[in-house]
Structure formats: structure tokens, C-alpha cells
Amino acid sequence: MNAEPPSSSALSSLWQQIRAVLDLVLDLSFKRFVTPHLVRMLYVLSLLAALMYAVKWMFSGFWGFIMAPVALLFYLIIARVTVELILAIFRIAEHIAPMADAPVAKSAVKPGSFTDPVK
């Protein structure tokens, strides 16, 4: 008898993503960033929490019914801009890293050959 439960492709994909994130989190060399992978999941969770809070706030009274959608829209904009800013910073870091490893070009001016025009 086969003791393993049948695996669906969605469950298998989810397990692969969890393993990839765990590999990133447990990477002690810090050569790869975990934040770009986690920020998407945290963004979705924060949007769900904001939506649940807005629905709860809508049923708290008349002003909540009016202000909850406005506050939710404002939160969505702020959350999106924040996530894009975080991802932009990490993309900049990924593009700068190869430049840091590249050898530095030698200067055309030799040390000591520069003459000061002001004497």
C-alpha cells in the first residue's frame, strides 16, 4: 500500500515556495535577500487585514460607513508605494553588487603628476 497522500500541484507548488523561503532565511552567508520574497506575502496579508478592518469599521456607524472606504483606499496607496520603495531599494542593491566586485579602473592621472595652478 502507498502510505503517501496524493499531492496536488497547488500544494506541491506551495511547499516548494515555503522551502525556498526557508532556504533563504537560513542562509547565513547573506548573499541572497529574503525581503523581496517575503514582502509580497506580507503585502497581501496586510491588504487582507486592512479589508477586514474596513468592513468592521463600516458597520460601526454612519461615519464609519463613509470613512472606511476612504481610509482603505488611502491605506492601499500608502502600502503599495511602500512596497515598491522597498523593492526598488533591493533592486538597486542587486544591480550595484556586481559593480562592487568589478576591478577598479586605474586613473589616467598619476599620483604626484598633478600641478597646482594656484601658487
Phi and psi restraints in degrees (range 20) as a CNS / XPLOR table:
assign (resid 1 and name C) (resid 2 and name N)
       (resid 2 and name CA) (resid 2 and name C) 1.0 -90.3 20.0 2
assign (resid 2 and name N) (resid 2 and name CA)
       (resid 2 and name C) (resid 3 and name N) 1.0 116.6 20.0 2
assign (resid 2 and name C) (resid 3 and name N)
       (resid 3 and name CA) (resid 3 and name C) 1.0 -84.7 20.0 2
assign (resid 3 and name N) (resid 3 and name CA)
       (resid 3 and name C) (resid 4 and name N) 1.0 -13.2 20.0 2
assign (resid 3 and name C) (resid 4 and name N)
       (resid 4 and name CA) (resid 4 and name C) 1.0 -79.7 20.0 2
assign (resid 4 and name N) (resid 4 and name CA)
       (resid 4 and name C) (resid 5 and name N) 1.0 135.8 20.0 2
assign (resid 4 and name C) (resid 5 and name N)
       (resid 5 and name CA) (resid 5 and name C) 1.0 -73.4 20.0 2
assign (resid 5 and name N) (resid 5 and name CA)
       (resid 5 and name C) (resid 6 and name N) 1.0 150.9 20.0 2
assign (resid 5 and name C) (resid 6 and name N)
       (resid 6 and name CA) (resid 6 and name C) 1.0 -64.7 20.0 2
assign (resid 6 and name N) (resid 6 and name CA)
       (resid 6 and name C) (resid 7 and name N) 1.0 134.1 20.0 2
assign (resid 6 and name C) (resid 7 and name N)
       (resid 7 and name CA) (resid 7 and name C) 1.0 -102.7 20.0 2
assign (resid 7 and name N) (resid 7 and name CA)
       (resid 7 and name C) (resid 8 and name N) 1.0 133.9 20.0 2
assign (resid 7 and name C) (resid 8 and name N)
       (resid 8 and name CA) (resid 8 and name C) 1.0 -88.7 20.0 2
assign (resid 8 and name N) (resid 8 and name CA)
       (resid 8 and name C) (resid 9 and name N) 1.0 161.8 20.0 2
assign (resid 8 and name C) (resid 9 and name N)
       (resid 9 and name CA) (resid 9 and name C) 1.0 -68.5 20.0 2
assign (resid 9 and name N) (resid 9 and name CA)
       (resid 9 and name C) (resid 10 and name N) 1.0 -33.2 20.0 2
assign (resid 9 and name C) (resid 10 and name N)
       (resid 10 and name CA) (resid 10 and name C) 1.0 -67.6 20.0 2
assign (resid 10 and name N) (resid 10 and name CA)
       (resid 10 and name C) (resid 11 and name N) 1.0 -42.4 20.0 2
assign (resid 10 and name C) (resid 11 and name N)
       (resid 11 and name CA) (resid 11 and name C) 1.0 -66.7 20.0 2
assign (resid 11 and name N) (resid 11 and name CA)
       (resid 11 and name C) (resid 12 and name N) 1.0 -39.6 20.0 2
assign (resid 11 and name C) (resid 12 and name N)
       (resid 12 and name CA) (resid 12 and name C) 1.0 -65.2 20.0 2
assign (resid 12 and name N) (resid 12 and name CA)
       (resid 12 and name C) (resid 13 and name N) 1.0 -42.0 20.0 2
assign (resid 12 and name C) (resid 13 and name N)
       (resid 13 and name CA) (resid 13 and name C) 1.0 -64.4 20.0 2
assign (resid 13 and name N) (resid 13 and name CA)
       (resid 13 and name C) (resid 14 and name N) 1.0 -41.4 20.0 2
assign (resid 13 and name C) (resid 14 and name N)
       (resid 14 and name CA) (resid 14 and name C) 1.0 -63.1 20.0 2
assign (resid 14 and name N) (resid 14 and name CA)
       (resid 14 and name C) (resid 15 and name N) 1.0 -43.1 20.0 2
assign (resid 14 and name C) (resid 15 and name N)
       (resid 15 and name CA) (resid 15 and name C) 1.0 -64.0 20.0 2
assign (resid 15 and name N) (resid 15 and name CA)
       (resid 15 and name C) (resid 16 and name N) 1.0 -38.8 20.0 2
assign (resid 15 and name C) (resid 16 and name N)
       (resid 16 and name CA) (resid 16 and name C) 1.0 -64.7 20.0 2
assign (resid 16 and name N) (resid 16 and name CA)
       (resid 16 and name C) (resid 17 and name N) 1.0 -39.0 20.0 2
assign (resid 16 and name C) (resid 17 and name N)
       (resid 17 and name CA) (resid 17 and name C) 1.0 -66.8 20.0 2
assign (resid 17 and name N) (resid 17 and name CA)
       (resid 17 and name C) (resid 18 and name N) 1.0 -40.2 20.0 2
assign (resid 17 and name C) (resid 18 and name N)
       (resid 18 and name CA) (resid 18 and name C) 1.0 -63.8 20.0 2
assign (resid 18 and name N) (resid 18 and name CA)
       (resid 18 and name C) (resid 19 and name N) 1.0 -43.4 20.0 2
assign (resid 18 and name C) (resid 19 and name N)
       (resid 19 and name CA) (resid 19 and name C) 1.0 -64.0 20.0 2
assign (resid 19 and name N) (resid 19 and name CA)
       (resid 19 and name C) (resid 20 and name N) 1.0 -38.3 20.0 2
assign (resid 19 and name C) (resid 20 and name N)
       (resid 20 and name CA) (resid 20 and name C) 1.0 -64.9 20.0 2
assign (resid 20 and name N) (resid 20 and name CA)
       (resid 20 and name C) (resid 21 and name N) 1.0 -42.1 20.0 2
assign (resid 20 and name C) (resid 21 and name N)
       (resid 21 and name CA) (resid 21 and name C) 1.0 -66.4 20.0 2
assign (resid 21 and name N) (resid 21 and name CA)
       (resid 21 and name C) (resid 22 and name N) 1.0 -41.7 20.0 2
assign (resid 21 and name C) (resid 22 and name N)
       (resid 22 and name CA) (resid 22 and name C) 1.0 -63.3 20.0 2
assign (resid 22 and name N) (resid 22 and name CA)
       (resid 22 and name C) (resid 23 and name N) 1.0 -38.5 20.0 2
assign (resid 22 and name C) (resid 23 and name N)
       (resid 23 and name CA) (resid 23 and name C) 1.0 -62.9 20.0 2
assign (resid 23 and name N) (resid 23 and name CA)
       (resid 23 and name C) (resid 24 and name N) 1.0 -39.0 20.0 2
assign (resid 23 and name C) (resid 24 and name N)
       (resid 24 and name CA) (resid 24 and name C) 1.0 -68.4 20.0 2
assign (resid 24 and name N) (resid 24 and name CA)
       (resid 24 and name C) (resid 25 and name N) 1.0 -41.5 20.0 2
assign (resid 24 and name C) (resid 25 and name N)
       (resid 25 and name CA) (resid 25 and name C) 1.0 -66.5 20.0 2
assign (resid 25 and name N) (resid 25 and name CA)
       (resid 25 and name C) (resid 26 and name N) 1.0 -37.1 20.0 2
assign (resid 25 and name C) (resid 26 and name N)
       (resid 26 and name CA) (resid 26 and name C) 1.0 -89.9 20.0 2
assign (resid 26 and name N) (resid 26 and name CA)
       (resid 26 and name C) (resid 27 and name N) 1.0 5.4 20.0 2
assign (resid 26 and name C) (resid 27 and name N)
       (resid 27 and name CA) (resid 27 and name C) 1.0 -77.0 20.0 2
assign (resid 27 and name N) (resid 27 and name CA)
       (resid 27 and name C) (resid 28 and name N) 1.0 106.9 20.0 2
assign (resid 27 and name C) (resid 28 and name N)
       (resid 28 and name CA) (resid 28 and name C) 1.0 -83.6 20.0 2
assign (resid 28 and name N) (resid 28 and name CA)
       (resid 28 and name C) (resid 29 and name N) 1.0 -5.4 20.0 2
assign (resid 28 and name C) (resid 29 and name N)
       (resid 29 and name CA) (resid 29 and name C) 1.0 -84.0 20.0 2
assign (resid 29 and name N) (resid 29 and name CA)
       (resid 29 and name C) (resid 30 and name N) 1.0 -16.7 20.0 2
assign (resid 29 and name C) (resid 30 and name N)
       (resid 30 and name CA) (resid 30 and name C) 1.0 56.6 20.0 2
assign (resid 30 and name N) (resid 30 and name CA)
       (resid 30 and name C) (resid 31 and name N) 1.0 34.9 20.0 2
assign (resid 30 and name C) (resid 31 and name N)
       (resid 31 and name CA) (resid 31 and name C) 1.0 -85.3 20.0 2
assign (resid 31 and name N) (resid 31 and name CA)
       (resid 31 and name C) (resid 32 and name N) 1.0 -21.7 20.0 2
assign (resid 31 and name C) (resid 32 and name N)
       (resid 32 and name CA) (resid 32 and name C) 1.0 -118.4 20.0 2
assign (resid 32 and name N) (resid 32 and name CA)
       (resid 32 and name C) (resid 33 and name N) 1.0 146.2 20.0 2
assign (resid 32 and name C) (resid 33 and name N)
       (resid 33 and name CA) (resid 33 and name C) 1.0 -92.2 20.0 2
assign (resid 33 and name N) (resid 33 and name CA)
       (resid 33 and name C) (resid 34 and name N) 1.0 137.0 20.0 2
assign (resid 33 and name C) (resid 34 and name N)
       (resid 34 and name CA) (resid 34 and name C) 1.0 -93.5 20.0 2
assign (resid 34 and name N) (resid 34 and name CA)
       (resid 34 and name C) (resid 35 and name N) 1.0 -25.3 20.0 2
assign (resid 34 and name C) (resid 35 and name N)
       (resid 35 and name CA) (resid 35 and name C) 1.0 -58.0 20.0 2
assign (resid 35 and name N) (resid 35 and name CA)
       (resid 35 and name C) (resid 36 and name N) 1.0 -44.2 20.0 2
assign (resid 35 and name C) (resid 36 and name N)
       (resid 36 and name CA) (resid 36 and name C) 1.0 -60.2 20.0 2
assign (resid 36 and name N) (resid 36 and name CA)
       (resid 36 and name C) (resid 37 and name N) 1.0 -27.9 20.0 2
assign (resid 36 and name C) (resid 37 and name N)
       (resid 37 and name CA) (resid 37 and name C) 1.0 -79.6 20.0 2
assign (resid 37 and name N) (resid 37 and name CA)
       (resid 37 and name C) (resid 38 and name N) 1.0 -37.6 20.0 2
assign (resid 37 and name C) (resid 38 and name N)
       (resid 38 and name CA) (resid 38 and name C) 1.0 -81.0 20.0 2
assign (resid 38 and name N) (resid 38 and name CA)
       (resid 38 and name C) (resid 39 and name N) 1.0 -27.2 20.0 2
assign (resid 38 and name C) (resid 39 and name N)
       (resid 39 and name CA) (resid 39 and name C) 1.0 -65.6 20.0 2
assign (resid 39 and name N) (resid 39 and name CA)
       (resid 39 and name C) (resid 40 and name N) 1.0 -32.2 20.0 2
assign (resid 39 and name C) (resid 40 and name N)
       (resid 40 and name CA) (resid 40 and name C) 1.0 -66.3 20.0 2
assign (resid 40 and name N) (resid 40 and name CA)
       (resid 40 and name C) (resid 41 and name N) 1.0 -43.6 20.0 2
assign (resid 40 and name C) (resid 41 and name N)
       (resid 41 and name CA) (resid 41 and name C) 1.0 -67.3 20.0 2
assign (resid 41 and name N) (resid 41 and name CA)
       (resid 41 and name C) (resid 42 and name N) 1.0 -41.2 20.0 2
assign (resid 41 and name C) (resid 42 and name N)
       (resid 42 and name CA) (resid 42 and name C) 1.0 -66.1 20.0 2
assign (resid 42 and name N) (resid 42 and name CA)
       (resid 42 and name C) (resid 43 and name N) 1.0 -34.3 20.0 2
assign (resid 42 and name C) (resid 43 and name N)
       (resid 43 and name CA) (resid 43 and name C) 1.0 -63.4 20.0 2
assign (resid 43 and name N) (resid 43 and name CA)
       (resid 43 and name C) (resid 44 and name N) 1.0 -46.1 20.0 2
assign (resid 43 and name C) (resid 44 and name N)
       (resid 44 and name CA) (resid 44 and name C) 1.0 -63.7 20.0 2
assign (resid 44 and name N) (resid 44 and name CA)
       (resid 44 and name C) (resid 45 and name N) 1.0 -43.6 20.0 2
assign (resid 44 and name C) (resid 45 and name N)
       (resid 45 and name CA) (resid 45 and name C) 1.0 -63.6 20.0 2
assign (resid 45 and name N) (resid 45 and name CA)
       (resid 45 and name C) (resid 46 and name N) 1.0 -38.7 20.0 2
assign (resid 45 and name C) (resid 46 and name N)
       (resid 46 and name CA) (resid 46 and name C) 1.0 -68.7 20.0 2
assign (resid 46 and name N) (resid 46 and name CA)
       (resid 46 and name C) (resid 47 and name N) 1.0 -35.5 20.0 2
assign (resid 46 and name C) (resid 47 and name N)
       (resid 47 and name CA) (resid 47 and name C) 1.0 -66.8 20.0 2
assign (resid 47 and name N) (resid 47 and name CA)
       (resid 47 and name C) (resid 48 and name N) 1.0 -39.6 20.0 2
assign (resid 47 and name C) (resid 48 and name N)
       (resid 48 and name CA) (resid 48 and name C) 1.0 -65.5 20.0 2
assign (resid 48 and name N) (resid 48 and name CA)
       (resid 48 and name C) (resid 49 and name N) 1.0 -42.0 20.0 2
assign (resid 48 and name C) (resid 49 and name N)
       (resid 49 and name CA) (resid 49 and name C) 1.0 -64.2 20.0 2
assign (resid 49 and name N) (resid 49 and name CA)
       (resid 49 and name C) (resid 50 and name N) 1.0 -41.5 20.0 2
assign (resid 49 and name C) (resid 50 and name N)
       (resid 50 and name CA) (resid 50 and name C) 1.0 -65.3 20.0 2
assign (resid 50 and name N) (resid 50 and name CA)
       (resid 50 and name C) (resid 51 and name N) 1.0 -39.3 20.0 2
assign (resid 50 and name C) (resid 51 and name N)
       (resid 51 and name CA) (resid 51 and name C) 1.0 -64.8 20.0 2
assign (resid 51 and name N) (resid 51 and name CA)
       (resid 51 and name C) (resid 52 and name N) 1.0 -43.7 20.0 2
assign (resid 51 and name C) (resid 52 and name N)
       (resid 52 and name CA) (resid 52 and name C) 1.0 -63.8 20.0 2
assign (resid 52 and name N) (resid 52 and name CA)
       (resid 52 and name C) (resid 53 and name N) 1.0 -40.3 20.0 2
assign (resid 52 and name C) (resid 53 and name N)
       (resid 53 and name CA) (resid 53 and name C) 1.0 -66.1 20.0 2
assign (resid 53 and name N) (resid 53 and name CA)
       (resid 53 and name C) (resid 54 and name N) 1.0 -39.5 20.0 2
assign (resid 53 and name C) (resid 54 and name N)
       (resid 54 and name CA) (resid 54 and name C) 1.0 -65.8 20.0 2
assign (resid 54 and name N) (resid 54 and name CA)
       (resid 54 and name C) (resid 55 and name N) 1.0 -40.3 20.0 2
assign (resid 54 and name C) (resid 55 and name N)
       (resid 55 and name CA) (resid 55 and name C) 1.0 -64.6 20.0 2
assign (resid 55 and name N) (resid 55 and name CA)
       (resid 55 and name C) (resid 56 and name N) 1.0 -42.3 20.0 2
assign (resid 55 and name C) (resid 56 and name N)
       (resid 56 and name CA) (resid 56 and name C) 1.0 -62.4 20.0 2
assign (resid 56 and name N) (resid 56 and name CA)
       (resid 56 and name C) (resid 57 and name N) 1.0 -42.2 20.0 2
assign (resid 56 and name C) (resid 57 and name N)
       (resid 57 and name CA) (resid 57 and name C) 1.0 -67.6 20.0 2
assign (resid 57 and name N) (resid 57 and name CA)
       (resid 57 and name C) (resid 58 and name N) 1.0 -32.8 20.0 2
assign (resid 57 and name C) (resid 58 and name N)
       (resid 58 and name CA) (resid 58 and name C) 1.0 -63.2 20.0 2
assign (resid 58 and name N) (resid 58 and name CA)
       (resid 58 and name C) (resid 59 and name N) 1.0 -33.1 20.0 2
assign (resid 58 and name C) (resid 59 and name N)
       (resid 59 and name CA) (resid 59 and name C) 1.0 -92.5 20.0 2
assign (resid 59 and name N) (resid 59 and name CA)
       (resid 59 and name C) (resid 60 and name N) 1.0 10.3 20.0 2
assign (resid 59 and name C) (resid 60 and name N)
       (resid 60 and name CA) (resid 60 and name C) 1.0 -89.7 20.0 2
assign (resid 60 and name N) (resid 60 and name CA)
       (resid 60 and name C) (resid 61 and name N) 1.0 -12.0 20.0 2
assign (resid 60 and name C) (resid 61 and name N)
       (resid 61 and name CA) (resid 61 and name C) 1.0 159.1 20.0 2
assign (resid 61 and name N) (resid 61 and name CA)
       (resid 61 and name C) (resid 62 and name N) 1.0 -178.3 20.0 2
assign (resid 61 and name C) (resid 62 and name N)
       (resid 62 and name CA) (resid 62 and name C) 1.0 -63.7 20.0 2
assign (resid 62 and name N) (resid 62 and name CA)
       (resid 62 and name C) (resid 63 and name N) 1.0 -47.3 20.0 2
assign (resid 62 and name C) (resid 63 and name N)
       (resid 63 and name CA) (resid 63 and name C) 1.0 -67.2 20.0 2
assign (resid 63 and name N) (resid 63 and name CA)
       (resid 63 and name C) (resid 64 and name N) 1.0 -33.5 20.0 2
assign (resid 63 and name C) (resid 64 and name N)
       (resid 64 and name CA) (resid 64 and name C) 1.0 -66.0 20.0 2
assign (resid 64 and name N) (resid 64 and name CA)
       (resid 64 and name C) (resid 65 and name N) 1.0 -35.9 20.0 2
assign (resid 64 and name C) (resid 65 and name N)
       (resid 65 and name CA) (resid 65 and name C) 1.0 -64.3 20.0 2
assign (resid 65 and name N) (resid 65 and name CA)
       (resid 65 and name C) (resid 66 and name N) 1.0 -34.3 20.0 2
assign (resid 65 and name C) (resid 66 and name N)
       (resid 66 and name CA) (resid 66 and name C) 1.0 -84.5 20.0 2
assign (resid 66 and name N) (resid 66 and name CA)
       (resid 66 and name C) (resid 67 and name N) 1.0 -42.8 20.0 2
assign (resid 66 and name C) (resid 67 and name N)
       (resid 67 and name CA) (resid 67 and name C) 1.0 -83.4 20.0 2
assign (resid 67 and name N) (resid 67 and name CA)
       (resid 67 and name C) (resid 68 and name N) 1.0 -25.1 20.0 2
assign (resid 67 and name C) (resid 68 and name N)
       (resid 68 and name CA) (resid 68 and name C) 1.0 -60.3 20.0 2
assign (resid 68 and name N) (resid 68 and name CA)
       (resid 68 and name C) (resid 69 and name N) 1.0 -47.8 20.0 2
assign (resid 68 and name C) (resid 69 and name N)
       (resid 69 and name CA) (resid 69 and name C) 1.0 -64.3 20.0 2
assign (resid 69 and name N) (resid 69 and name CA)
       (resid 69 and name C) (resid 70 and name N) 1.0 -35.6 20.0 2
assign (resid 69 and name C) (resid 70 and name N)
       (resid 70 and name CA) (resid 70 and name C) 1.0 -66.4 20.0 2
assign (resid 70 and name N) (resid 70 and name CA)
       (resid 70 and name C) (resid 71 and name N) 1.0 -45.3 20.0 2
assign (resid 70 and name C) (resid 71 and name N)
       (resid 71 and name CA) (resid 71 and name C) 1.0 -65.0 20.0 2
assign (resid 71 and name N) (resid 71 and name CA)
       (resid 71 and name C) (resid 72 and name N) 1.0 -38.3 20.0 2
assign (resid 71 and name C) (resid 72 and name N)
       (resid 72 and name CA) (resid 72 and name C) 1.0 -63.9 20.0 2
assign (resid 72 and name N) (resid 72 and name CA)
       (resid 72 and name C) (resid 73 and name N) 1.0 -44.1 20.0 2
assign (resid 72 and name C) (resid 73 and name N)
       (resid 73 and name CA) (resid 73 and name C) 1.0 -62.6 20.0 2
assign (resid 73 and name N) (resid 73 and name CA)
       (resid 73 and name C) (resid 74 and name N) 1.0 -43.3 20.0 2
assign (resid 73 and name C) (resid 74 and name N)
       (resid 74 and name CA) (resid 74 and name C) 1.0 -61.7 20.0 2
assign (resid 74 and name N) (resid 74 and name CA)
       (resid 74 and name C) (resid 75 and name N) 1.0 -42.9 20.0 2
assign (resid 74 and name C) (resid 75 and name N)
       (resid 75 and name CA) (resid 75 and name C) 1.0 -64.1 20.0 2
assign (resid 75 and name N) (resid 75 and name CA)
       (resid 75 and name C) (resid 76 and name N) 1.0 -41.9 20.0 2
assign (resid 75 and name C) (resid 76 and name N)
       (resid 76 and name CA) (resid 76 and name C) 1.0 -60.1 20.0 2
assign (resid 76 and name N) (resid 76 and name CA)
       (resid 76 and name C) (resid 77 and name N) 1.0 -41.5 20.0 2
assign (resid 76 and name C) (resid 77 and name N)
       (resid 77 and name CA) (resid 77 and name C) 1.0 -65.9 20.0 2
assign (resid 77 and name N) (resid 77 and name CA)
       (resid 77 and name C) (resid 78 and name N) 1.0 -48.5 20.0 2
assign (resid 77 and name C) (resid 78 and name N)
       (resid 78 and name CA) (resid 78 and name C) 1.0 -63.0 20.0 2
assign (resid 78 and name N) (resid 78 and name CA)
       (resid 78 and name C) (resid 79 and name N) 1.0 -42.9 20.0 2
assign (resid 78 and name C) (resid 79 and name N)
       (resid 79 and name CA) (resid 79 and name C) 1.0 -64.1 20.0 2
assign (resid 79 and name N) (resid 79 and name CA)
       (resid 79 and name C) (resid 80 and name N) 1.0 -41.8 20.0 2
assign (resid 79 and name C) (resid 80 and name N)
       (resid 80 and name CA) (resid 80 and name C) 1.0 -64.9 20.0 2
assign (resid 80 and name N) (resid 80 and name CA)
       (resid 80 and name C) (resid 81 and name N) 1.0 -45.0 20.0 2
assign (resid 80 and name C) (resid 81 and name N)
       (resid 81 and name CA) (resid 81 and name C) 1.0 -63.0 20.0 2
assign (resid 81 and name N) (resid 81 and name CA)
       (resid 81 and name C) (resid 82 and name N) 1.0 -40.9 20.0 2
assign (resid 81 and name C) (resid 82 and name N)
       (resid 82 and name CA) (resid 82 and name C) 1.0 -63.5 20.0 2
assign (resid 82 and name N) (resid 82 and name CA)
       (resid 82 and name C) (resid 83 and name N) 1.0 -44.4 20.0 2
assign (resid 82 and name C) (resid 83 and name N)
       (resid 83 and name CA) (resid 83 and name C) 1.0 -65.4 20.0 2
assign (resid 83 and name N) (resid 83 and name CA)
       (resid 83 and name C) (resid 84 and name N) 1.0 -41.5 20.0 2
assign (resid 83 and name C) (resid 84 and name N)
       (resid 84 and name CA) (resid 84 and name C) 1.0 -65.1 20.0 2
assign (resid 84 and name N) (resid 84 and name CA)
       (resid 84 and name C) (resid 85 and name N) 1.0 -36.6 20.0 2
assign (resid 84 and name C) (resid 85 and name N)
       (resid 85 and name CA) (resid 85 and name C) 1.0 -64.2 20.0 2
assign (resid 85 and name N) (resid 85 and name CA)
       (resid 85 and name C) (resid 86 and name N) 1.0 -44.5 20.0 2
assign (resid 85 and name C) (resid 86 and name N)
       (resid 86 and name CA) (resid 86 and name C) 1.0 -61.6 20.0 2
assign (resid 86 and name N) (resid 86 and name CA)
       (resid 86 and name C) (resid 87 and name N) 1.0 -45.6 20.0 2
assign (resid 86 and name C) (resid 87 and name N)
       (resid 87 and name CA) (resid 87 and name C) 1.0 -66.6 20.0 2
assign (resid 87 and name N) (resid 87 and name CA)
       (resid 87 and name C) (resid 88 and name N) 1.0 -35.8 20.0 2
assign (resid 87 and name C) (resid 88 and name N)
       (resid 88 and name CA) (resid 88 and name C) 1.0 -64.3 20.0 2
assign (resid 88 and name N) (resid 88 and name CA)
       (resid 88 and name C) (resid 89 and name N) 1.0 -41.0 20.0 2
assign (resid 88 and name C) (resid 89 and name N)
       (resid 89 and name CA) (resid 89 and name C) 1.0 -62.3 20.0 2
assign (resid 89 and name N) (resid 89 and name CA)
       (resid 89 and name C) (resid 90 and name N) 1.0 -42.1 20.0 2
assign (resid 89 and name C) (resid 90 and name N)
       (resid 90 and name CA) (resid 90 and name C) 1.0 -70.6 20.0 2
assign (resid 90 and name N) (resid 90 and name CA)
       (resid 90 and name C) (resid 91 and name N) 1.0 -33.7 20.0 2
assign (resid 90 and name C) (resid 91 and name N)
       (resid 91 and name CA) (resid 91 and name C) 1.0 -67.9 20.0 2
assign (resid 91 and name N) (resid 91 and name CA)
       (resid 91 and name C) (resid 92 and name N) 1.0 -38.6 20.0 2
assign (resid 91 and name C) (resid 92 and name N)
       (resid 92 and name CA) (resid 92 and name C) 1.0 -60.8 20.0 2
assign (resid 92 and name N) (resid 92 and name CA)
       (resid 92 and name C) (resid 93 and name N) 1.0 -44.9 20.0 2
assign (resid 92 and name C) (resid 93 and name N)
       (resid 93 and name CA) (resid 93 and name C) 1.0 -61.9 20.0 2
assign (resid 93 and name N) (resid 93 and name CA)
       (resid 93 and name C) (resid 94 and name N) 1.0 -39.1 20.0 2
assign (resid 93 and name C) (resid 94 and name N)
       (resid 94 and name CA) (resid 94 and name C) 1.0 -67.2 20.0 2
assign (resid 94 and name N) (resid 94 and name CA)
       (resid 94 and name C) (resid 95 and name N) 1.0 -33.7 20.0 2
assign (resid 94 and name C) (resid 95 and name N)
       (resid 95 and name CA) (resid 95 and name C) 1.0 -79.9 20.0 2
assign (resid 95 and name N) (resid 95 and name CA)
       (resid 95 and name C) (resid 96 and name N) 1.0 -26.7 20.0 2
assign (resid 95 and name C) (resid 96 and name N)
       (resid 96 and name CA) (resid 96 and name C) 1.0 -81.3 20.0 2
assign (resid 96 and name N) (resid 96 and name CA)
       (resid 96 and name C) (resid 97 and name N) 1.0 -29.0 20.0 2
assign (resid 96 and name C) (resid 97 and name N)
       (resid 97 and name CA) (resid 97 and name C) 1.0 -55.6 20.0 2
assign (resid 97 and name N) (resid 97 and name CA)
       (resid 97 and name C) (resid 98 and name N) 1.0 -45.0 20.0 2
assign (resid 97 and name C) (resid 98 and name N)
       (resid 98 and name CA) (resid 98 and name C) 1.0 -64.2 20.0 2
assign (resid 98 and name N) (resid 98 and name CA)
       (resid 98 and name C) (resid 99 and name N) 1.0 -29.8 20.0 2
assign (resid 98 and name C) (resid 99 and name N)
       (resid 99 and name CA) (resid 99 and name C) 1.0 -69.3 20.0 2
assign (resid 99 and name N) (resid 99 and name CA)
       (resid 99 and name C) (resid 100 and name N) 1.0 -32.1 20.0 2
assign (resid 99 and name C) (resid 100 and name N)
       (resid 100 and name CA) (resid 100 and name C) 1.0 -70.0 20.0 2
assign (resid 100 and name N) (resid 100 and name CA)
       (resid 100 and name C) (resid 101 and name N) 1.0 -29.7 20.0 2
assign (resid 100 and name C) (resid 101 and name N)
       (resid 101 and name CA) (resid 101 and name C) 1.0 -84.2 20.0 2
assign (resid 101 and name N) (resid 101 and name CA)
       (resid 101 and name C) (resid 102 and name N) 1.0 -16.9 20.0 2
assign (resid 101 and name C) (resid 102 and name N)
       (resid 102 and name CA) (resid 102 and name C) 1.0 -72.7 20.0 2
assign (resid 102 and name N) (resid 102 and name CA)
       (resid 102 and name C) (resid 103 and name N) 1.0 147.1 20.0 2
assign (resid 102 and name C) (resid 103 and name N)
       (resid 103 and name CA) (resid 103 and name C) 1.0 -67.3 20.0 2
assign (resid 103 and name N) (resid 103 and name CA)
       (resid 103 and name C) (resid 104 and name N) 1.0 146.7 20.0 2
assign (resid 103 and name C) (resid 104 and name N)
       (resid 104 and name CA) (resid 104 and name C) 1.0 -82.0 20.0 2
assign (resid 104 and name N) (resid 104 and name CA)
       (resid 104 and name C) (resid 105 and name N) 1.0 132.6 20.0 2
assign (resid 104 and name C) (resid 105 and name N)
       (resid 105 and name CA) (resid 105 and name C) 1.0 -71.2 20.0 2
assign (resid 105 and name N) (resid 105 and name CA)
       (resid 105 and name C) (resid 106 and name N) 1.0 140.4 20.0 2
assign (resid 105 and name C) (resid 106 and name N)
       (resid 106 and name CA) (resid 106 and name C) 1.0 -73.5 20.0 2
assign (resid 106 and name N) (resid 106 and name CA)
       (resid 106 and name C) (resid 107 and name N) 1.0 144.2 20.0 2
assign (resid 106 and name C) (resid 107 and name N)
       (resid 107 and name CA) (resid 107 and name C) 1.0 -71.9 20.0 2
assign (resid 107 and name N) (resid 107 and name CA)
       (resid 107 and name C) (resid 108 and name N) 1.0 146.5 20.0 2
assign (resid 107 and name C) (resid 108 and name N)
       (resid 108 and name CA) (resid 108 and name C) 1.0 -73.5 20.0 2
assign (resid 108 and name N) (resid 108 and name CA)
       (resid 108 and name C) (resid 109 and name N) 1.0 -24.5 20.0 2
assign (resid 108 and name C) (resid 109 and name N)
       (resid 109 and name CA) (resid 109 and name C) 1.0 -91.4 20.0 2
assign (resid 109 and name N) (resid 109 and name CA)
       (resid 109 and name C) (resid 110 and name N) 1.0 124.9 20.0 2
assign (resid 109 and name C) (resid 110 and name N)
       (resid 110 and name CA) (resid 110 and name C) 1.0 -81.5 20.0 2
assign (resid 110 and name N) (resid 110 and name CA)
       (resid 110 and name C) (resid 111 and name N) 1.0 145.2 20.0 2
assign (resid 110 and name C) (resid 111 and name N)
       (resid 111 and name CA) (resid 111 and name C) 1.0 -60.8 20.0 2
assign (resid 111 and name N) (resid 111 and name CA)
       (resid 111 and name C) (resid 112 and name N) 1.0 135.5 20.0 2
assign (resid 111 and name C) (resid 112 and name N)
       (resid 112 and name CA) (resid 112 and name C) 1.0 87.9 20.0 2
assign (resid 112 and name N) (resid 112 and name CA)
       (resid 112 and name C) (resid 113 and name N) 1.0 -10.8 20.0 2
assign (resid 112 and name C) (resid 113 and name N)
       (resid 113 and name CA) (resid 113 and name C) 1.0 -89.9 20.0 2
assign (resid 113 and name N) (resid 113 and name CA)
       (resid 113 and name C) (resid 114 and name N) 1.0 -8.0 20.0 2
assign (resid 113 and name C) (resid 114 and name N)
       (resid 114 and name CA) (resid 114 and name C) 1.0 -79.2 20.0 2
assign (resid 114 and name N) (resid 114 and name CA)
       (resid 114 and name C) (resid 115 and name N) 1.0 128.0 20.0 2
assign (resid 114 and name C) (resid 115 and name N)
       (resid 115 and name CA) (resid 115 and name C) 1.0 -104.1 20.0 2
assign (resid 115 and name N) (resid 115 and name CA)
       (resid 115 and name C) (resid 116 and name N) 1.0 135.7 20.0 2
assign (resid 115 and name C) (resid 116 and name N)
       (resid 116 and name CA) (resid 116 and name C) 1.0 -79.6 20.0 2
assign (resid 116 and name N) (resid 116 and name CA)
       (resid 116 and name C) (resid 117 and name N) 1.0 118.6 20.0 2
assign (resid 116 and name C) (resid 117 and name N)
       (resid 117 and name CA) (resid 117 and name C) 1.0 -71.7 20.0 2
assign (resid 117 and name N) (resid 117 and name CA)
       (resid 117 and name C) (resid 118 and name N) 1.0 -20.2 20.0 2
assign (resid 117 and name C) (resid 118 and name N)
       (resid 118 and name CA) (resid 118 and name C) 1.0 -98.9 20.0 2
assign (resid 118 and name N) (resid 118 and name CA)
       (resid 118 and name C) (resid 119 and name N) 1.0 114.7 20.0 2
